[in-house]
Structures are given as C-alpha cells and as structure tokens.
Amino acid sequence: MDTGRASSGAGALSGDGRQRIGASTRIVALLGDPVGHSLSPLLHNAAFAEQELDLVYLACAVEVERLGAAMDGLWALGARGANVTIPHKRGALMHAVEATPTARALGAANTLVRTESGWQADNTDVAGYLAPLEPHRQRLAGAPVVVFGAGGAARAVAYGSSIGLGAAAVTVVARRPAQAEALAADLDAATGGTELRVSTPGDAADHVREAALVVNATPLGMGDGRTPWPVASDFREGQIVYDLVYRPARTPLLQIAGSQGATSIGGLPMLLGQAADAYRQWTGRDFPHAVARAAALTALGQDP
C-alpha cells in the first residue's frame, strides 16, 4: 500500500495562505450521483490547506454504468484516493482489487485507498459512527441498541455497535421488514455474539424504552420536520439518542429525546469521523478536526 505522506510544497498554498492548484497537485475525488450537496470537498480542502498538502478534493458526478471507468481513470491519473457515495458503494467494492474486513462485512465501500496494484476498498462509516461514542464506551458496553432504518447507514450502525461496543442486541426498526431481515442475515456471521433483531415501528416501543442507545439511520428529520420516533415518553435520562442527520443540528428526534433528559448526539461528528479515517489513510496524517468542523459549521449556517 502507498502509505507515504502527501507532499507539501510550492503548489500547496498561495502567498495569502489559500490552497492553490499547481503542476504537482494530486487529486482526491468523490464519486457519486448526485454530489452537489456534499460537504466533503469543503472539509477535505480546508484540511489540505491547513496542513499545506499539495492535494485537491473534487466532487465528480458519475453514472452507475461508468463507475468502473471512473475508478480506472482516477488510478491512471495518479489520484491519491477517493470517497464513494450513493449509488456506488456496492459497485466500488466490486471494482476494487482488494477490500478491508469492514468493507467486506458491510458489502459496501465509501473510501478508496491507492495501493501498488489498484484500489483498496474500505468503509470508514463504522469508524465515523463510533467516534462520538468513545466518551460513552464504558456506559454502552454490552448494552442493547435500537437503530431506525435498514439501509447502508443502518448496516454501519449495526456492525459498529457489535464490534465496537459489544452490544448484546441490536434491534433494526424498519417499515419494510424484508429489508431489515436481509440486513440481519447479511451481518449475522460478522457480528459475533450480538443478537440481531428485526422490528416494525408498530412493535418497537419496548425496544426503544429498554435501549441504552437509539440511533436514527434514516433521512427523517433532514429539514422535513419529521422524526422516526415521536413518542417522548419512550425516552429517558441516561439514554443516548444519536441522529445521523446533521442538517439541522437539532433534529426533531433530538429535541424530543432531549426534553426527557436523554443525551443527544447529532450527525456532524460522524461526518467528521468518517472523513478523518479516510484522510489518515490517504495522507498518513491526523485530520485537523477543528479546522474542518469550523468549515462545516460555516457552510451549514451554524456558529463555529
């Protein structure tokens, strides 16, 4: 694997401290469709400029049938790495020459890292999910978890809760039971002693009340005023409620849970955490969290 640090030099910064592109600048890309909403270029370019790295992060809209060609083209161009988002996370895993155990377990990749033979696929969503839970690790060890949703983010939550927190049980609450059953079946062998349960919203109240950690891995609350669980009395003090939605910072779910004394965690720490893990693999350096967080908050119209 190419683990050398990205070069810093004359091409990295202009005289006023801003990032500039020169003849030696190398590419890091985001592959997805659409990509116009992504904060990743802002986060990573702020980080590259802060550490004077001669890299530039570009968001590239790629059609599904052209993903393989795009990955090959980035490799041929000497790109340092890439992120992958919807709808390419499964396809990127298939096109990569190797994959980490996490990417294989989830069946999806969100990060590509350059190796001598081609792209290595990884999934840093698990590291991103676990990052803000680190201060609560002792409190959550072996405790039951509830996750709303059964898509790719829910897979990362279920897997991370198992391997990272040692959850005794993870209950996947989804409106489409078949999708949740498929998630549980896919992860069963990879989650060790964690029991994977499936529930519908109509049958999940007891699970929500008993859970030490409740996670929203659906888009509900992303500016639409909705919440995956509207019953305030099912939340309590001592519980942690974690919403992967980062816009707005205080989603309806977090407001409801917070009114009952639950500890609230928004989605921005996960976004920064998954970016940090990818950044370390591309550059060999620690991610400048403070700089990236300030850039994200400014873009979101929130106070740094």
N, C-alpha and C positions, 0 to 999 in steps of 0.2 A: 504493500500500500504506500502511496505517496503521502508520507506524514511530515514532510518538510514544511516549514512555515512559509506563508505567503511573503513575497518580497516587499520591502518598503524602500522607497527611494524617490527620485525626482518626479516620477509620474504619479505619485500618490496624492500629493497636496499641492495646491496653488499657493502663491505668496500670502494670501489672506486666510489661509487655513482651511479652505474649502477643498473638497475632493475634486480632482480633475482626472481626465482620461488621457493617457499618453500611449506611445507606441508599445510600451511594455505591459500595459494594463491587461489583466486576465479577467475572464467572465465567470460569474456565478449567476445561475438563472433560476427562475420559477417557471415550471411547465404546468399549465392548466388551461381550463376554458370554462368560464371566463376568469380573468386575472385582474381586471381593473379595480376591484375593491380591495385588493390585498395590501396589508401594511408591511409585508416582508421586505420589499425594496427599501422602504424608509428606514426600517430597523437596521438592516444589514449595511446599507450605505452609510448611515450615521456611525455604526460601529467601525467600518473600514476606515472612515475619515479620522475617527478618534485615535485609532492605533496606527495611522499612517500606512495602511496597507494598499498596495497597488492593485486593487480589485474593484470591480463594479458589479452591482447586482441588478439584473434586468428581468422584468416580468414578460413572459412570452406566451401568447395565446396559441395553443396547439390543438388541432383537431385530433380526435381519437385515432383515426387511421394513419396519422402521421407521427405518432409518438415515437416509434422506433427510429424513424428517420431523424427526428429532432434529437434524440439521445445520441445517435451516431454522429450527427453533425456537431453537437457540443463537444463530444470526445475529440473529433478531428480538429476542432478549433482550439483545443488545449484548455477547455474550461476547467476551473478548479473544482466545481461541484454544482449541485442543483437541489432545489426543493421541488416537490411534486404535490399538486393538489387535485381536487375533483376536476375531471373524471378519470384521472390517470394513475391513481395509487396502486391499483392491481396490475395494470399494464406495465408500469415501471418495474415492478418486481419481476415480471415475466421476462422483460427485455434485459435486465441486469445480468452480469456474468456471475455474480455471487451475491449472497444476502446474509445479513446478520440473523441470529436466532429470533430476535424480536420481530423483524420484518417477516420471517417465515411463519412465526406463530400467528401473527395478525393477518397474514395473507395480503399485505399491502405495504407500500413504501411511501414515505414522504420526503426522503432525503437520498441523494445520490452522492457518493464519495469516489473520487478518482483513485483507481489502483493501476498497477502496471499493465494489467490485462484487460481492463474495462471498468464499467461502473459497478460499484458495490451498493446494494440497496439496503437502507436502514429505515427504521421508523422511530423518530425522536418524539412522537406524540406521547409515548409512555413516560419518558424522562420529563417532558414538559408537564404532564398531568401530575406526576409525583413531586415536582419541585416545590410548590407552595404547601404541600402536606408534610414536608420534612419536620417543621417545628411540632407537628401533632403526631408524629410517627408512633411514639410510645402509647399515646392515648388510643390510637386506632389499631394497634397490633392485634390481629385476630378477631377484630370486631366485624359485625355484619355491615354490608354496603348495599345501597339501592342505587341503580342507575336508570334514568329515564332515557329511552331511545335504544335502537338496535342497529345503528349504522356504524360507520368506521370509527367515529369518536367513541362510541359506546364500547366497541371492541378494545380500544386502547385503555379505557377506564377499567373494564372487567379484568383484563390481563394485568394491568399495573396494580390493581387492588390485590390481586392474587400474589404476584411475585414480589411486589414492593412492600405491601402492607400485611401479607399473610392473612387476608380476610377469611374468616370462617365460611362465609357465604356471600355471594353477590347475586342480588335479585335484579333481573333485567325486566323493566316495565315498558311494554310496548303496545301500541294499538294494533299492530299486526303480529300475532303470536308466532306465526310461521317464521318470520324474520328473526325473532328473538330465539326461537328453538334452533334455528340454523347457527346463530352466533354461539349459543351454548354448546352445540355439537362440535363446532369447529375448534373451540377453545378448550374443550373438556380435557384432552390429553396434556395440554400445555399449562394448565392451572393447578396441577398437583392436588393438594388436599382441599382446595376451595370448592365448596358446593355451588354450582351454578343453577339458579332457579329462574323460572320464567313466570311472569305475571302480566295481567292486563290492568289498565288503570282502575277498573271497577273492583278488582280484587286485591289491590296493593296496599290498602290503608294500614294494616297491621305491620307489614314490612317497613313502611315509611316510619311509623312510630318507633319501631324497635331499632332501626338503623343508627349506627354511630356516625355514618357518613352518607349523605344523599347528594347525588350528582346529576345535574341536567346535561345530557349529551345530545339534546335536540336543539333546533333553531328557535323554539318557542321563547319569546321574550326579546328577540332581536328587533327591537323597535316596533313590535306589534302589540304591546301591552298584555300579551298572554303569558300564561305560566303552565308548566306541566303538572303542577300540584297546587290547587287553590285553597286547600283546607288548612288554615292557620293553626288550628288546634292539634294537628298531627305533628307539628314541630315543637321543639323543647330546648331548654337551656342544656348545654353540654353536648348538643348535637352540632355537627359541621355540615353546612349546606354549601355546595360548590357548584357554580353555574359556569359552564364553559363559554357561554356567550359573554363577549367583552364590550359590546356596544348595545345598550348603555352600561355604565359601570355598575349601577344598582338595578338589576333586573327586577321585574315583579316578584319572581321567586325569592330573591334575596331579601326584598323588602318584607314579604310575608313571613319568611323564616326568622328574620332579624327581629320582627315585632314580638316573637315568642322567646327571644333570648338566645337563639342559635348563633353560632359563629359563622360568618359569611365570607366566602372566597369568590371573587369574580374571575372572569376568563383571561384577563390580561396577563397574570403571572404564568399561566400555561403557555400562552403565545410566546412570551419571552423565554420560558424554559425550553420549549422545543427548538426555538431559534438558537439558544445558547449551545445546546448539544450539537446541532448541525455546524455551527460556527467553529466550535472547538475541533471538529473533525476536518473541516476544510482548511483551517489556518494554524492549528496547533496552539492557539492562544485562548485565554479566558475571555468570554464575552463581556464587554463593558455594559453591564446591566443598567446602570444609572443613566448613561447617555441614550441607550436605546429606549428605555422606559420614558424618558422625558420627550423624546421624539414622537413616541406613540401617543402619549397623553396630549401633546400639542395638536397632533393630527385629529384626535378624537374630540377636540374642543374641551378637554378637561385640564384642571390645574396640575402642573407637574409636581 
